[in-house]
Amino acid sequence: MASGSANDGNDLPRLARIDPRLFDLLFSGCKVERYAAGQHLFVQEDPSDRIYGVMSGTVEISIYSQGGQRLVANIELAHSLVGEVGALDGRPRTATAICLTACDLASLGRTQLFDRIERNPSLARAMIELLCARLRWISSELGDHAFFGIEARLAKRLVFLAGVMADGAGWIPISQSELAEFLGATRESVNKTLNNWRARSIIAIKRGGLRVTNFGALRHLAETQNDN
């Protein structure tokens, strides 16, 4: 039996969400379109012409180096926003967005977005708060990379993923290679850490997924483990 739950003390700050009522206001009257799993919404450095609202499904946000290395920056779920930075400043996309599952999405062009913000000042405040939350998260991630080792970073990410991706039985559908891409780490280091945690009954592992069995132990690792 798992110790604790995925959401205990975890407000999932990494999801790009605004108040559900404002989300509905933002995309009111917009056509909802179906996107297939594996379909790109946009690619890094593409022109930015619109913002997307996730009605259902899972969208992955990734950053690519010039050499083609990939870092998974985030995962967005229902009632999340995708592409808000480019839609607001009109500059090229800072990341690539791809549908991990079949998704239902609504979207607004930049002109429509600003028109709705101007007519509804509460949307402006919501977008500012959202961008501030993003900035705080980026600062936190930079701190994690600078001051914490692979165990703490992996533990923190698993607690997050368990809260947003786990199925009814607690299984997170993610591979060890994908976890490595989330952390900017090697697959070997992630594999070694996960096998150690499995031996200590902190997680369970199966092909293509894993399940947290002791959230208390995992949170302790996230909060106390460092490079020393």
WOQUI-V206559 format. One record per backbone hydrogen bond with DSSP energy under -0.5 kcal/mol. CO is the residue of the C=O (numbers start at 0). NH is the residue of the N-H. E is the energy in kcal/mol with one decimal. If there is no record, write none. Layout:
# WOQUI-V206559
co->CO nh->NH e->E
co->CO nh->NH e->E
This chain:
# WOQUI-V206559
co->1 nh->3 e->-0.7
co->2 nh->214 e->-1.8
co->2 nh->215 e->-0.7
co->4 nh->7 e->-1.0
co->6 nh->9 e->-2.0
co->8 nh->10 e->-0.6
co->11 nh->14 e->-1.3
co->14 nh->16 e->-2.0
co->15 nh->80 e->-3.0
co->18 nh->21 e->-0.7
co->18 nh->22 e->-2.5
co->19 nh->23 e->-2.4
co->20 nh->24 e->-1.8
co->21 nh->25 e->-2.9
co->22 nh->26 e->-1.9
co->24 nh->27 e->-0.9
co->26 nh->29 e->-2.1
co->30 nh->32 e->-0.6
co->32 nh->104 e->-2.8
co->34 nh->102 e->-2.6
co->35 nh->38 e->-2.1
co->38 nh->98 e->-2.6
co->41 nh->96 e->-2.3
co->42 nh->45 e->-2.6
co->45 nh->92 e->-2.8
co->46 nh->48 e->-0.7
co->48 nh->109 e->-1.4
co->50 nh->107 e->-2.2
co->51 nh->81 e->-2.4
co->52 nh->54 e->-0.7
co->52 nh->105 e->-2.3
co->53 nh->78 e->-3.9
co->55 nh->103 e->-1.7
co->57 nh->99 e->-2.4
co->57 nh->100 e->-1.3
co->58 nh->75 e->-3.2
co->59 nh->61 e->-0.5
co->59 nh->97 e->-2.2
co->60 nh->72 e->-2.4
co->60 nh->73 e->-1.7
co->61 nh->95 e->-3.3
co->62 nh->70 e->-2.7
co->64 nh->67 e->-1.7
co->68 nh->64 e->-2.5
co->70 nh->62 e->-2.9
co->70 nh->72 e->-0.7
co->73 nh->60 e->-2.7
co->75 nh->58 e->-2.8
co->76 nh->79 e->-1.6
co->78 nh->17 e->-0.6
co->79 nh->53 e->-2.6
co->81 nh->51 e->-2.9
co->82 nh->86 e->-1.8
co->83 nh->87 e->-1.6
co->84 nh->88 e->-2.4
co->85 nh->89 e->-2.3
co->92 nh->44 e->-2.2
co->95 nh->61 e->-2.8
co->96 nh->40 e->-2.8
co->96 nh->41 e->-1.2
co->97 nh->59 e->-3.1
co->97 nh->99 e->-0.6
co->98 nh->37 e->-3.6
co->102 nh->34 e->-3.3
co->102 nh->104 e->-0.5
co->103 nh->54 e->-2.8
co->103 nh->55 e->-1.5
co->104 nh->32 e->-3.1
co->105 nh->52 e->-3.0
co->107 nh->50 e->-2.3
co->108 nh->112 e->-2.7
co->109 nh->113 e->-2.5
co->110 nh->114 e->-2.0
co->111 nh->115 e->-2.3
co->112 nh->116 e->-2.2
co->113 nh->117 e->-2.5
co->114 nh->118 e->-1.7
co->115 nh->119 e->-1.2
co->119 nh->122 e->-2.3
co->119 nh->123 e->-0.7
co->120 nh->124 e->-1.7
co->121 nh->125 e->-2.0
co->122 nh->126 e->-2.4
co->123 nh->127 e->-2.2
co->124 nh->128 e->-2.5
co->125 nh->129 e->-2.2
co->126 nh->130 e->-2.5
co->127 nh->131 e->-2.2
co->128 nh->132 e->-2.2
co->129 nh->133 e->-2.2
co->130 nh->134 e->-2.3
co->131 nh->135 e->-2.6
co->132 nh->136 e->-2.2
co->133 nh->137 e->-2.6
co->134 nh->138 e->-2.3
co->135 nh->139 e->-2.2
co->136 nh->140 e->-2.7
co->137 nh->141 e->-2.5
co->138 nh->142 e->-2.1
co->139 nh->143 e->-2.4
co->140 nh->144 e->-2.3
co->141 nh->145 e->-1.9
co->142 nh->146 e->-2.6
co->143 nh->147 e->-2.3
co->146 nh->226 e->-0.9
co->148 nh->152 e->-2.0
co->149 nh->153 e->-2.7
co->150 nh->154 e->-2.6
co->151 nh->155 e->-2.4
co->152 nh->156 e->-2.0
co->153 nh->157 e->-2.3
co->154 nh->158 e->-2.0
co->155 nh->159 e->-1.7
co->156 nh->160 e->-2.8
co->157 nh->161 e->-2.5
co->158 nh->162 e->-1.2
co->159 nh->162 e->-0.5
co->159 nh->163 e->-1.1
co->160 nh->164 e->-3.0
co->160 nh->165 e->-0.8
co->161 nh->165 e->-0.5
co->166 nh->169 e->-2.0
co->169 nh->211 e->-0.6
co->170 nh->166 e->-2.1
co->170 nh->172 e->-0.6
co->171 nh->173 e->-2.0
co->171 nh->209 e->-1.5
co->174 nh->178 e->-2.0
co->175 nh->179 e->-2.1
co->176 nh->180 e->-1.8
co->177 nh->181 e->-1.7
co->178 nh->182 e->-1.4
co->179 nh->183 e->-1.4
co->179 nh->184 e->-2.2
co->180 nh->71 e->-1.7
co->185 nh->189 e->-1.8
co->186 nh->190 e->-2.8
co->187 nh->191 e->-2.3
co->188 nh->192 e->-1.9
co->189 nh->193 e->-2.7
co->190 nh->194 e->-2.3
co->191 nh->195 e->-1.7
co->192 nh->196 e->-2.2
co->193 nh->197 e->-2.4
co->194 nh->198 e->-2.0
co->195 nh->199 e->-1.1
co->196 nh->201 e->-2.9
co->196 nh->202 e->-0.8
co->197 nh->200 e->-1.6
co->201 nh->212 e->-2.5
co->201 nh->213 e->-1.6
co->203 nh->210 e->-2.6
co->205 nh->208 e->-2.1
co->208 nh->205 e->-2.5
co->209 nh->171 e->-3.6
co->210 nh->203 e->-2.8
co->212 nh->2 e->-1.1
co->213 nh->217 e->-1.9
co->214 nh->218 e->-2.8
co->215 nh->219 e->-1.9
co->216 nh->220 e->-2.0
co->217 nh->221 e->-2.1
co->218 nh->222 e->-1.9
co->219 nh->223 e->-1.9
co->220 nh->224 e->-1.8
